[in-house]
Amino acid sequence: MPRAGKWRVRFNSDWQGYAADFGNHLGYDTTASNGPRDATPCHANVGIGSHTILVLLQDN
């Protein structure tokens, strides 16, 4: 994650509203903490279904 703080899911491509056969795997909001991981300055837990795109944004 590029910076610490609350991140909210704004788009989940697995939502069944797009197609009845989608899995509807729920993405969830998360909080990123300071501490480098995978070449980024912060890290967070993110739940994501297979073949899914999640877009998370911070409120400023």
PDBQT receptor file of N, H, CA, C and O in Angstrom, charges set to zero:
ATOM      1  N   MET A   1       0.854  -1.171   0.000  1.00  0.00    +0.000 N 
ATOM      2  CA  MET A   1       0.000   0.000   0.000  1.00  0.00    +0.000 C 
ATOM      3  C   MET A   1       0.899   1.233   0.000  1.00  0.00    +0.000 C 
ATOM      4  O   MET A   1       1.961   1.224   0.623  1.00  0.00    +0.000 OA
ATOM      5  N   PRO A   2       0.494   2.271  -0.677  1.00  0.00    +0.000 N 
ATOM      6  CA  PRO A   2       1.347   3.453  -0.764  1.00  0.00    +0.000 C 
ATOM      7  C   PRO A   2       1.395   4.293   0.506  1.00  0.00    +0.000 C 
ATOM      8  O   PRO A   2       2.369   5.013   0.729  1.00  0.00    +0.000 OA
ATOM      9  N   ARG A   3       0.340   4.213   1.362  1.00  0.00    +0.000 N 
ATOM     10  H   ARG A   3      -0.451   3.628   1.181  1.00  0.00    +0.000 HD
ATOM     11  CA  ARG A   3       0.379   4.962   2.622  1.00  0.00    +0.000 C 
ATOM     12  C   ARG A   3      -0.570   4.332   3.645  1.00  0.00    +0.000 C 
ATOM     13  O   ARG A   3      -1.501   3.605   3.300  1.00  0.00    +0.000 OA
ATOM     14  N   ALA A   4      -0.297   4.639   4.916  1.00  0.00    +0.000 N 
ATOM     15  H   ALA A   4       0.459   5.230   5.197  1.00  0.00    +0.000 HD
ATOM     16  CA  ALA A   4      -1.080   4.083   6.017  1.00  0.00    +0.000 C 
ATOM     17  C   ALA A   4      -2.461   4.729   6.079  1.00  0.00    +0.000 C 
ATOM     18  O   ALA A   4      -2.686   5.802   5.520  1.00  0.00    +0.000 OA
ATOM     19  N   GLY A   5      -3.376   4.059   6.765  1.00  0.00    +0.000 N 
ATOM     20  H   GLY A   5      -3.193   3.187   7.219  1.00  0.00    +0.000 HD
ATOM     21  CA  GLY A   5      -4.711   4.593   6.998  1.00  0.00    +0.000 C 
ATOM     22  C   GLY A   5      -5.804   3.698   6.442  1.00  0.00    +0.000 C 
ATOM     23  O   GLY A   5      -5.540   2.605   5.941  1.00  0.00    +0.000 OA
ATOM     24  N   LYS A   6      -7.032   4.179   6.540  1.00  0.00    +0.000 N 
ATOM     25  H   LYS A   6      -7.246   5.067   6.947  1.00  0.00    +0.000 HD
ATOM     26  CA  LYS A   6      -8.220   3.444   6.102  1.00  0.00    +0.000 C 
ATOM     27  C   LYS A   6      -8.342   3.463   4.584  1.00  0.00    +0.000 C 
ATOM     28  O   LYS A   6      -8.221   4.515   3.956  1.00  0.00    +0.000 OA
ATOM     29  N   TRP A   7      -8.581   2.291   4.000  1.00  0.00    +0.000 N 
ATOM     30  H   TRP A   7      -8.678   1.437   4.510  1.00  0.00    +0.000 HD
ATOM     31  CA  TRP A   7      -8.809   2.140   2.562  1.00  0.00    +0.000 C 
ATOM     32  C   TRP A   7     -10.179   1.502   2.373  1.00  0.00    +0.000 C 
ATOM     33  O   TRP A   7     -10.501   0.512   3.030  1.00  0.00    +0.000 OA
ATOM     34  N   ARG A   8     -10.983   2.066   1.479  1.00  0.00    +0.000 N 
ATOM     35  H   ARG A   8     -10.721   2.870   0.946  1.00  0.00    +0.000 HD
ATOM     36  CA  ARG A   8     -12.348   1.577   1.251  1.00  0.00    +0.000 C 
ATOM     37  C   ARG A   8     -12.479   0.963  -0.145  1.00  0.00    +0.000 C 
ATOM     38  O   ARG A   8     -11.936   1.481  -1.121  1.00  0.00    +0.000 OA
ATOM     39  N   VAL A   9     -13.210  -0.149  -0.217  1.00  0.00    +0.000 N 
ATOM     40  H   VAL A   9     -13.651  -0.570   0.576  1.00  0.00    +0.000 HD
ATOM     41  CA  VAL A   9     -13.484  -0.782  -1.514  1.00  0.00    +0.000 C 
ATOM     42  C   VAL A   9     -14.478   0.097  -2.265  1.00  0.00    +0.000 C 
ATOM     43  O   VAL A   9     -15.561   0.398  -1.763  1.00  0.00    +0.000 OA
ATOM     44  N   ARG A  10     -14.098   0.504  -3.472  1.00  0.00    +0.000 N 
ATOM     45  H   ARG A  10     -13.219   0.260  -3.880  1.00  0.00    +0.000 HD
ATOM     46  CA  ARG A  10     -14.963   1.338  -4.314  1.00  0.00    +0.000 C 
ATOM     47  C   ARG A  10     -15.489   0.575  -5.522  1.00  0.00    +0.000 C 
ATOM     48  O   ARG A  10     -16.489   0.972  -6.120  1.00  0.00    +0.000 OA
ATOM     49  N   PHE A  11     -14.824  -0.516  -5.884  1.00  0.00    +0.000 N 
ATOM     50  H   PHE A  11     -14.011  -0.838  -5.398  1.00  0.00    +0.000 HD
ATOM     51  CA  PHE A  11     -15.255  -1.324  -7.029  1.00  0.00    +0.000 C 
ATOM     52  C   PHE A  11     -14.849  -2.762  -6.781  1.00  0.00    +0.000 C 
ATOM     53  O   PHE A  11     -13.714  -3.031  -6.386  1.00  0.00    +0.000 OA
ATOM     54  N   ASN A  12     -15.780  -3.698  -7.013  1.00  0.00    +0.000 N 
ATOM     55  H   ASN A  12     -16.701  -3.479  -7.334  1.00  0.00    +0.000 HD
ATOM     56  CA  ASN A  12     -15.522  -5.131  -6.903  1.00  0.00    +0.000 C 
ATOM     57  C   ASN A  12     -16.094  -5.781  -8.156  1.00  0.00    +0.000 C 
ATOM     58  O   ASN A  12     -17.312  -5.859  -8.310  1.00  0.00    +0.000 OA
ATOM     59  N   SER A  13     -15.230  -6.248  -9.049  1.00  0.00    +0.000 N 
ATOM     60  H   SER A  13     -14.240  -6.185  -8.924  1.00  0.00    +0.000 HD
ATOM     61  CA  SER A  13     -15.684  -6.807 -10.330  1.00  0.00    +0.000 C 
ATOM     62  C   SER A  13     -16.400  -8.142 -10.179  1.00  0.00    +0.000 C 
ATOM     63  O   SER A  13     -16.982  -8.631 -11.148  1.00  0.00    +0.000 OA
ATOM     64  N   ASP A  14     -16.376  -8.751  -8.985  1.00  0.00    +0.000 N 
ATOM     65  H   ASP A  14     -15.903  -8.353  -8.198  1.00  0.00    +0.000 HD
ATOM     66  CA  ASP A  14     -17.019 -10.041  -8.762  1.00  0.00    +0.000 C 
ATOM     67  C   ASP A  14     -18.460  -9.901  -8.259  1.00  0.00    +0.000 C 
ATOM     68  O   ASP A  14     -19.100 -10.906  -7.947  1.00  0.00    +0.000 OA
ATOM     69  N   TRP A  15     -18.974  -8.676  -8.176  1.00  0.00    +0.000 N 
ATOM     70  H   TRP A  15     -18.454  -7.860  -8.429  1.00  0.00    +0.000 HD
ATOM     71  CA  TRP A  15     -20.334  -8.431  -7.696  1.00  0.00    +0.000 C 
ATOM     72  C   TRP A  15     -21.350  -9.097  -8.620  1.00  0.00    +0.000 C 
ATOM     73  O   TRP A  15     -21.250  -8.966  -9.840  1.00  0.00    +0.000 OA
ATOM     74  N   GLN A  16     -22.325  -9.809  -8.057  1.00  0.00    +0.000 N 
ATOM     75  H   GLN A  16     -22.406  -9.916  -7.066  1.00  0.00    +0.000 HD
ATOM     76  CA  GLN A  16     -23.331 -10.511  -8.863  1.00  0.00    +0.000 C 
ATOM     77  C   GLN A  16     -24.273  -9.564  -9.585  1.00  0.00    +0.000 C 
ATOM     78  O   GLN A  16     -25.017 -10.005 -10.461  1.00  0.00    +0.000 OA
ATOM     79  N   GLY A  17     -24.271  -8.288  -9.255  1.00  0.00    +0.000 N 
ATOM     80  H   GLY A  17     -23.666  -7.929  -8.543  1.00  0.00    +0.000 HD
ATOM     81  CA  GLY A  17     -25.058  -7.311  -9.998  1.00  0.00    +0.000 C 
ATOM     82  C   GLY A  17     -24.586  -7.164 -11.434  1.00  0.00    +0.000 C 
ATOM     83  O   GLY A  17     -25.344  -6.718 -12.296  1.00  0.00    +0.000 OA
ATOM     84  N   TYR A  18     -23.338  -7.535 -11.698  1.00  0.00    +0.000 N 
ATOM     85  H   TYR A  18     -22.722  -7.897 -10.998  1.00  0.00    +0.000 HD
ATOM     86  CA  TYR A  18     -22.810  -7.478 -13.064  1.00  0.00    +0.000 C 
ATOM     87  C   TYR A  18     -23.205  -8.705 -13.869  1.00  0.00    +0.000 C 
ATOM     88  O   TYR A  18     -23.461  -8.597 -15.069  1.00  0.00    +0.000 OA
ATOM     89  N   ALA A  19     -23.260  -9.866 -13.234  1.00  0.00    +0.000 N 
ATOM     90  H   ALA A  19     -23.053  -9.954 -12.260  1.00  0.00    +0.000 HD
ATOM     91  CA  ALA A  19     -23.658 -11.110 -13.903  1.00  0.00    +0.000 C 
ATOM     92  C   ALA A  19     -24.066 -12.122 -12.840  1.00  0.00    +0.000 C 
ATOM     93  O   ALA A  19     -23.411 -12.242 -11.805  1.00  0.00    +0.000 OA
ATOM     94  N   ALA A  20     -25.141 -12.841 -13.096  1.00  0.00    +0.000 N 
ATOM     95  H   ALA A  20     -25.674 -12.743 -13.937  1.00  0.00    +0.000 HD
ATOM     96  CA  ALA A  20     -25.676 -13.788 -12.114  1.00  0.00    +0.000 C 
ATOM     97  C   ALA A  20     -24.704 -14.911 -11.779  1.00  0.00    +0.000 C 
ATOM     98  O   ALA A  20     -24.766 -15.470 -10.684  1.00  0.00    +0.000 OA
ATOM     99  N   ASP A  21     -23.804 -15.251 -12.704  1.00  0.00    +0.000 N 
ATOM    100  H   ASP A  21     -23.753 -14.797 -13.593  1.00  0.00    +0.000 HD
ATOM    101  CA  ASP A  21     -22.880 -16.357 -12.454  1.00  0.00    +0.000 C 
ATOM    102  C   ASP A  21     -21.576 -15.910 -11.783  1.00  0.00    +0.000 C 
ATOM    103  O   ASP A  21     -20.682 -16.733 -11.585  1.00  0.00    +0.000 OA
ATOM    104  N   PHE A  22     -21.449 -14.633 -11.433  1.00  0.00    +0.000 N 
ATOM    105  H   PHE A  22     -22.176 -13.965 -11.594  1.00  0.00    +0.000 HD
ATOM    106  CA  PHE A  22     -20.264 -14.178 -10.705  1.00  0.00    +0.000 C 
ATOM    107  C   PHE A  22     -20.321 -14.708  -9.274  1.00  0.00    +0.000 C 
ATOM    108  O   PHE A  22     -21.404 -14.956  -8.743  1.00  0.00    +0.000 OA
ATOM    109  N   GLY A  23     -19.169 -14.880  -8.661  1.00  0.00    +0.000 N 
ATOM    110  H   GLY A  23     -18.290 -14.678  -9.093  1.00  0.00    +0.000 HD
ATOM    111  CA  GLY A  23     -19.074 -15.490  -7.336  1.00  0.00    +0.000 C 
ATOM    112  C   GLY A  23     -19.534 -14.623  -6.184  1.00  0.00    +0.000 C 
ATOM    113  O   GLY A  23     -19.859 -15.146  -5.118  1.00  0.00    +0.000 OA
ATOM    114  N   ASN A  24     -19.572 -13.307  -6.368  1.00  0.00    +0.000 N 
ATOM    115  H   ASN A  24     -19.309 -12.882  -7.234  1.00  0.00    +0.000 HD
ATOM    116  CA  ASN A  24     -19.980 -12.368  -5.326  1.00  0.00    +0.000 C 
ATOM    117  C   ASN A  24     -19.085 -12.455  -4.087  1.00  0.00    +0.000 C 
ATOM    118  O   ASN A  24     -19.554 -12.263  -2.965  1.00  0.00    +0.000 OA
ATOM    119  N   HIS A  25     -17.792 -12.747  -4.293  1.00  0.00    +0.000 N 
ATOM    120  H   HIS A  25     -17.411 -12.903  -5.204  1.00  0.00    +0.000 HD
ATOM    121  CA  HIS A  25     -16.837 -12.768  -3.181  1.00  0.00    +0.000 C 
ATOM    122  C   HIS A  25     -16.715 -11.349  -2.652  1.00  0.00    +0.000 C 
ATOM    123  O   HIS A  25     -16.390 -10.430  -3.404  1.00  0.00    +0.000 OA
ATOM    124  N   LEU A  26     -16.969 -11.167  -1.385  1.00  0.00    +0.000 N 
ATOM    125  H   LEU A  26     -17.233 -11.913  -0.774  1.00  0.00    +0.000 HD
ATOM    126  CA  LEU A  26     -16.977  -9.831  -0.807  1.00  0.00    +0.000 C 
ATOM    127  C   LEU A  26     -15.564  -9.310  -0.586  1.00  0.00    +0.000 C 
ATOM    128  O   LEU A  26     -14.758  -9.944   0.097  1.00  0.00    +0.000 OA
ATOM    129  N   GLY A  27     -15.274  -8.171  -1.160  1.00  0.00    +0.000 N 
ATOM    130  H   GLY A  27     -15.928  -7.657  -1.714  1.00  0.00    +0.000 HD
ATOM    131  CA  GLY A  27     -14.074  -7.432  -0.799  1.00  0.00    +0.000 C 
ATOM    132  C   GLY A  27     -14.424  -6.604   0.421  1.00  0.00    +0.000 C 
ATOM    133  O   GLY A  27     -15.598  -6.307   0.644  1.00  0.00    +0.000 OA
ATOM    134  N   TYR A  28     -13.451  -6.228   1.206  1.00  0.00    +0.000 N 
ATOM    135  H   TYR A  28     -12.497  -6.469   1.025  1.00  0.00    +0.000 HD
ATOM    136  CA  TYR A  28     -13.757  -5.473   2.416  1.00  0.00    +0.000 C 
ATOM    137  C   TYR A  28     -12.790  -4.313   2.591  1.00  0.00    +0.000 C 
ATOM    138  O   TYR A  28     -11.665  -4.340   2.093  1.00  0.00    +0.000 OA
ATOM    139  N   ASP A  29     -13.252  -3.292   3.309  1.00  0.00    +0.000 N 
ATOM    140  H   ASP A  29     -14.166  -3.271   3.714  1.00  0.00    +0.000 HD
ATOM    141  CA  ASP A  29     -12.391  -2.171   3.653  1.00  0.00    +0.000 C 
ATOM    142  C   ASP A  29     -11.269  -2.680   4.551  1.00  0.00    +0.000 C 
ATOM    143  O   ASP A  29     -11.417  -3.698   5.229  1.00  0.00    +0.000 OA
ATOM    144  N   THR A  30     -10.154  -1.969   4.550  1.00  0.00    +0.000 N 
ATOM    145  H   THR A  30     -10.034  -1.143   4.000  1.00  0.00    +0.000 HD
ATOM    146  CA  THR A  30      -9.005  -2.400   5.334  1.00  0.00    +0.000 C 
ATOM    147  C   THR A  30      -8.256  -1.181   5.856  1.00  0.00    +0.000 C 
ATOM    148  O   THR A  30      -8.501  -0.057   5.418  1.00  0.00    +0.000 OA
ATOM    149  N   THR A  31      -7.359  -1.406   6.776  1.00  0.00    +0.000 N 
ATOM    150  H   THR A  31      -7.159  -2.319   7.132  1.00  0.00    +0.000 HD
ATOM    151  CA  THR A  31      -6.510  -0.345   7.310  1.00  0.00    +0.000 C 
ATOM    152  C   THR A  31      -5.059  -0.733   7.084  1.00  0.00    +0.000 C 
ATOM    153  O   THR A  31      -4.606  -1.773   7.560  1.00  0.00    +0.000 OA
ATOM    154  N   ALA A  32      -4.339   0.098   6.364  1.00  0.00    +0.000 N 
ATOM    155  H   ALA A  32      -4.708   0.943   5.977  1.00  0.00    +0.000 HD
ATOM    156  CA  ALA A  32      -2.920  -0.145   6.092  1.00  0.00    +0.000 C 
ATOM    157  C   ALA A  32      -2.086   0.374   7.257  1.00  0.00    +0.000 C 
ATOM    158  O   ALA A  32      -2.382   1.419   7.837  1.00  0.00    +0.000 OA
ATOM    159  N   SER A  33      -1.048  -0.371   7.583  1.00  0.00    +0.000 N 
ATOM    160  H   SER A  33      -0.808  -1.219   7.111  1.00  0.00    +0.000 HD
ATOM    161  CA  SER A  33      -0.133  -0.010   8.664  1.00  0.00    +0.000 C 
ATOM    162  C   SER A  33       1.232   0.322   8.099  1.00  0.00    +0.000 C 
ATOM    163  O   SER A  33       1.617  -0.186   7.046  1.00  0.00    +0.000 OA
ATOM    164  N   ASN A  34       1.966   1.179   8.802  1.00  0.00    +0.000 N 
ATOM    165  H   ASN A  34       1.654   1.592   9.657  1.00  0.00    +0.000 HD
ATOM    166  CA  ASN A  34       3.340   1.481   8.407  1.00  0.00    +0.000 C 
ATOM    167  C   ASN A  34       4.193   0.237   8.528  1.00  0.00    +0.000 C 
ATOM    168  O   ASN A  34       3.970  -0.596   9.407  1.00  0.00    +0.000 OA
ATOM    169  N   GLY A  35       5.148   0.115   7.665  1.00  0.00    +0.000 N 
ATOM    170  H   GLY A  35       5.329   0.792   6.952  1.00  0.00    +0.000 HD
ATOM    171  CA  GLY A  35       6.058  -1.023   7.651  1.00  0.00    +0.000 C 
ATOM    172  C   GLY A  35       6.147  -1.568   6.246  1.00  0.00    +0.000 C 
ATOM    173  O   GLY A  35       5.143  -2.007   5.685  1.00  0.00    +0.000 OA
ATOM    174  N   PRO A  36       7.331  -1.546   5.671  1.00  0.00    +0.000 N 
ATOM    175  CA  PRO A  36       7.474  -1.952   4.274  1.00  0.00    +0.000 C 
ATOM    176  C   PRO A  36       7.159  -3.424   4.039  1.00  0.00    +0.000 C 
ATOM    177  O   PRO A  36       7.429  -4.287   4.874  1.00  0.00    +0.000 OA
ATOM    178  N   ARG A  37       6.580  -3.673   2.875  1.00  0.00    +0.000 N 
ATOM    179  H   ARG A  37       6.361  -2.972   2.197  1.00  0.00    +0.000 HD
ATOM    180  CA  ARG A  37       6.336  -5.036   2.424  1.00  0.00    +0.000 C 
ATOM    181  C   ARG A  37       6.216  -5.008   0.912  1.00  0.00    +0.000 C 
ATOM    182  O   ARG A  37       5.504  -4.170   0.358  1.00  0.00    +0.000 OA
ATOM    183  N   ASP A  38       6.904  -5.914   0.245  1.00  0.00    +0.000 N 
ATOM    184  H   ASP A  38       7.482  -6.595   0.695  1.00  0.00    +0.000 HD
ATOM    185  CA  ASP A  38       6.840  -6.040  -1.218  1.00  0.00    +0.000 C 
ATOM    186  C   ASP A  38       7.102  -4.714  -1.926  1.00  0.00    +0.000 C 
ATOM    187  O   ASP A  38       6.374  -4.338  -2.845  1.00  0.00    +0.000 OA
ATOM    188  N   ALA A  39       8.126  -4.022  -1.501  1.00  0.00    +0.000 N 
ATOM    189  H   ALA A  39       8.717  -4.327  -0.754  1.00  0.00    +0.000 HD
ATOM    190  CA  ALA A  39       8.597  -2.774  -2.126  1.00  0.00    +0.000 C 
ATOM    191  C   ALA A  39       7.605  -1.618  -2.008  1.00  0.00    +0.000 C 
ATOM    192  O   ALA A  39       7.658  -0.681  -2.804  1.00  0.00    +0.000 OA
ATOM    193  N   THR A  40       6.702  -1.668  -1.029  1.00  0.00    +0.000 N 
ATOM    194  H   THR A  40       6.658  -2.429  -0.381  1.00  0.00    +0.000 HD
ATOM    195  CA  THR A  40       5.805  -0.549  -0.743  1.00  0.00    +0.000 C 
ATOM    196  C   THR A  40       5.989  -0.141   0.718  1.00  0.00    +0.000 C 
ATOM    197  O   THR A  40       6.404  -0.966   1.532  1.00  0.00    +0.000 OA
ATOM    198  N   PRO A  41       5.689   1.118   1.070  1.00  0.00    +0.000 N 
ATOM    199  CA  PRO A  41       5.980   1.592   2.419  1.00  0.00    +0.000 C 
ATOM    200  C   PRO A  41       5.028   1.088   3.507  1.00  0.00    +0.000 C 
ATOM    201  O   PRO A  41       5.353   1.180   4.691  1.00  0.00    +0.000 OA
ATOM    202  N   CYS A  42       3.858   0.556   3.130  1.00  0.00    +0.000 N 
ATOM    203  H   CYS A  42       3.594   0.481   2.169  1.00  0.00    +0.000 HD
ATOM    204  CA  CYS A  42       2.865   0.107   4.113  1.00  0.00    +0.000 C 
ATOM    205  C   CYS A  42       2.272  -1.228   3.670  1.00  0.00    +0.000 C 
ATOM    206  O   CYS A  42       2.481  -1.671   2.540  1.00  0.00    +0.000 OA
ATOM    207  N   HIS A  43       1.530  -1.858   4.577  1.00  0.00    +0.000 N 
ATOM    208  H   HIS A  43       1.361  -1.498   5.495  1.00  0.00    +0.000 HD
ATOM    209  CA  HIS A  43       0.919  -3.150   4.255  1.00  0.00    +0.000 C 
ATOM    210  C   HIS A  43      -0.477  -3.243   4.872  1.00  0.00    +0.000 C 
ATOM    211  O   HIS A  43      -0.793  -2.536   5.828  1.00  0.00    +0.000 OA
ATOM    212  N   ALA A  44      -1.315  -4.137   4.306  1.00  0.00    +0.000 N 
ATOM    213  H   ALA A  44      -1.059  -4.712   3.529  1.00  0.00    +0.000 HD
ATOM    214  CA  ALA A  44      -2.686  -4.337   4.790  1.00  0.00    +0.000 C 
ATOM    215  C   ALA A  44      -3.176  -5.713   4.360  1.00  0.00    +0.000 C 
ATOM    216  O   ALA A  44      -2.652  -6.298   3.412  1.00  0.00    +0.000 OA
ATOM    217  N   ASN A  45      -4.182  -6.224   5.060  1.00  0.00    +0.000 N 
ATOM    218  H   ASN A  45      -4.608  -5.748   5.830  1.00  0.00    +0.000 HD
ATOM    219  CA  ASN A  45      -4.858  -7.452   4.650  1.00  0.00    +0.000 C 
ATOM    220  C   ASN A  45      -5.962  -7.091   3.666  1.00  0.00    +0.000 C 
ATOM    221  O   ASN A  45      -6.734  -6.160   3.896  1.00  0.00    +0.000 OA
ATOM    222  N   VAL A  46      -6.026  -7.838   2.564  1.00  0.00    +0.000 N 
ATOM    223  H   VAL A  46      -5.398  -8.594   2.378  1.00  0.00    +0.000 HD
ATOM    224  CA  VAL A  46      -7.033  -7.592   1.533  1.00  0.00    +0.000 C 
ATOM    225  C   VAL A  46      -7.634  -8.933   1.132  1.00  0.00    +0.000 C 
ATOM    226  O   VAL A  46      -6.904  -9.865   0.796  1.00  0.00    +0.000 OA
ATOM    227  N   GLY A  47      -8.967  -9.035   1.165  1.00  0.00    +0.000 N 
ATOM    228  H   GLY A  47      -9.560  -8.278   1.438  1.00  0.00    +0.000 HD
ATOM    229  CA  GLY A  47      -9.649 -10.241   0.710  1.00  0.00    +0.000 C 
ATOM    230  C   GLY A  47     -10.107 -10.045  -0.723  1.00  0.00    +0.000 C 
ATOM    231  O   GLY A  47     -10.770  -9.058  -1.041  1.00  0.00    +0.000 OA
ATOM    232  N   ILE A  48      -9.750 -10.989  -1.592  1.00  0.00    +0.000 N 
ATOM    233  H   ILE A  48      -9.211 -11.791  -1.334  1.00  0.00    +0.000 HD
ATOM    234  CA  ILE A  48     -10.097 -10.837  -3.006  1.00  0.00    +0.000 C 
ATOM    235  C   ILE A  48     -10.369 -12.214  -3.608  1.00  0.00    +0.000 C 
ATOM    236  O   ILE A  48      -9.628 -13.166  -3.364  1.00  0.00    +0.000 OA
ATOM    237  N   GLY A  49     -11.436 -12.307  -4.395  1.00  0.00    +0.000 N 
ATOM    238  H   GLY A  49     -12.038 -11.534  -4.594  1.00  0.00    +0.000 HD
ATOM    239  CA  GLY A  49     -11.777 -13.558  -5.059  1.00  0.00    +0.000 C 
ATOM    240  C   GLY A  49     -10.919 -13.787  -6.297  1.00  0.00    +0.000 C 
ATOM    241  O   GLY A  49     -10.268 -12.868  -6.794  1.00  0.00    +0.000 OA
ATOM    242  N   SER A  50     -10.926 -15.021  -6.786  1.00  0.00    +0.000 N 
ATOM    243  H   SER A  50     -11.455 -15.767  -6.382  1.00  0.00    +0.000 HD
ATOM    244  CA  SER A  50     -10.168 -15.319  -8.000  1.00  0.00    +0.000 C 
ATOM    245  C   SER A  50     -10.771 -14.576  -9.190  1.00  0.00    +0.000 C 
ATOM    246  O   SER A  50     -11.984 -14.371  -9.244  1.00  0.00    +0.000 OA
ATOM    247  N   HIS A  51      -9.948 -14.182 -10.121  1.00  0.00    +0.000 N 
ATOM    248  H   HIS A  51      -8.963 -14.348 -10.078  1.00  0.00    +0.000 HD
ATOM    249  CA  HIS A  51     -10.368 -13.458 -11.333  1.00  0.00    +0.000 C 
ATOM    250  C   HIS A  51     -11.135 -12.172 -10.996  1.00  0.00    +0.000 C 
ATOM    251  O   HIS A  51     -12.067 -11.802 -11.709  1.00  0.00    +0.000 OA
ATOM    252  N   THR A  52     -10.748 -11.503  -9.926  1.00  0.00    +0.000 N 
ATOM    253  H   THR A  52      -9.991 -11.804  -9.346  1.00  0.00    +0.000 HD
ATOM    254  CA  THR A  52     -11.456 -10.316  -9.435  1.00  0.00    +0.000 C 
ATOM    255  C   THR A  52     -10.542  -9.106  -9.438  1.00  0.00    +0.000 C 
ATOM    256  O   THR A  52      -9.341  -9.215  -9.188  1.00  0.00    +0.000 OA
ATOM    257  N   ILE A  53     -11.120  -7.961  -9.721  1.00  0.00    +0.000 N 
ATOM    258  H   ILE A  53     -12.095  -7.872  -9.924  1.00  0.00    +0.000 HD
ATOM    259  CA  ILE A  53     -10.423  -6.685  -9.582  1.00  0.00    +0.000 C 
ATOM    260  C   ILE A  53     -11.094  -5.921  -8.449  1.00  0.00    +0.000 C 
ATOM    261  O   ILE A  53     -12.310  -5.730  -8.457  1.00  0.00    +0.000 OA
ATOM    262  N   LEU A  54     -10.302  -5.487  -7.479  1.00  0.00    +0.000 N 
ATOM    263  H   LEU A  54      -9.314  -5.642  -7.473  1.00  0.00    +0.000 HD
ATOM    264  CA  LEU A  54     -10.785  -4.598  -6.422  1.00  0.00    +0.000 C 
ATOM    265  C   LEU A  54     -10.106  -3.257  -6.593  1.00  0.00    +0.000 C 
ATOM    266  O   LEU A  54      -8.908  -3.192  -6.869  1.00  0.00    +0.000 OA
ATOM    267  N   VAL A  55     -10.860  -2.194  -6.432  1.00  0.00    +0.000 N 
ATOM    268  H   VAL A  55     -11.833  -2.246  -6.208  1.00  0.00    +0.000 HD
ATOM    269  CA  VAL A  55     -10.291  -0.847  -6.399  1.00  0.00    +0.000 C 
ATOM    270  C   VAL A  55     -10.535  -0.310  -4.996  1.00  0.00    +0.000 C 
ATOM    271  O   VAL A  55     -11.677  -0.194  -4.552  1.00  0.00    +0.000 OA
ATOM    272  N   LEU A  56      -9.444   0.018  -4.300  1.00  0.00    +0.000 N 
ATOM    273  H   LEU A  56      -8.516  -0.075  -4.660  1.00  0.00    +0.000 HD
ATOM    274  CA  LEU A  56      -9.527   0.602  -2.966  1.00  0.00    +0.000 C 
ATOM    275  C   LEU A  56      -8.997   2.028  -3.024  1.00  0.00    +0.000 C 
ATOM    276  O   LEU A  56      -7.976   2.294  -3.658  1.00  0.00    +0.000 OA
ATOM    277  N   LEU A  57      -9.698   2.944  -2.358  1.00  0.00    +0.000 N 
ATOM    278  H   LEU A  57     -10.527   2.728  -1.843  1.00  0.00    +0.000 HD
ATOM    279  CA  LEU A  57      -9.297   4.349  -2.324  1.00  0.00    +0.000 C 
ATOM    280  C   LEU A  57      -9.330   4.855  -0.895  1.00  0.00    +0.000 C 
ATOM    281  O   LEU A  57     -10.059   4.333  -0.051  1.00  0.00    +0.000 OA
ATOM    282  N   GLN A  58      -8.531   5.878  -0.637  1.00  0.00    +0.000 N 
ATOM    283  H   GLN A  58      -7.939   6.302  -1.323  1.00  0.00    +0.000 HD
ATOM    284  CA  GLN A  58      -8.569   6.556   0.653  1.00  0.00    +0.000 C 
ATOM    285  C   GLN A  58      -9.393   7.824   0.540  1.00  0.00    +0.000 C 
ATOM    286  O   GLN A  58      -9.338   8.524  -0.471  1.00  0.00    +0.000 OA
ATOM    287  N   ASP A  59     -10.162   8.118   1.589  1.00  0.00    +0.000 N 
ATOM    288  H   ASP A  59     -10.206   7.550   2.410  1.00  0.00    +0.000 HD
ATOM    289  CA  ASP A  59     -10.858   9.400   1.671  1.00  0.00    +0.000 C 
ATOM    290  C   ASP A  59      -9.840  10.442   2.099  1.00  0.00    +0.000 C 
ATOM    291  O   ASP A  59      -9.062  10.210   3.024  1.00  0.00    +0.000 OA
ATOM    292  N   ASN A  60      -9.843  11.560   1.449  1.00  0.00    +0.000 N 
ATOM    293  H   ASN A  60     -10.475  11.749   0.698  1.00  0.00    +0.000 HD
ATOM    294  CA  ASN A  60      -8.902  12.628   1.828  1.00  0.00    +0.000 C 
ATOM    295  C   ASN A  60      -9.655  13.812   2.352  1.00  0.00    +0.000 C 
ATOM    296  O   ASN A  60      -9.047  14.815   2.724  1.00  0.00    +0.000 OA
TER     297      ASN A  60
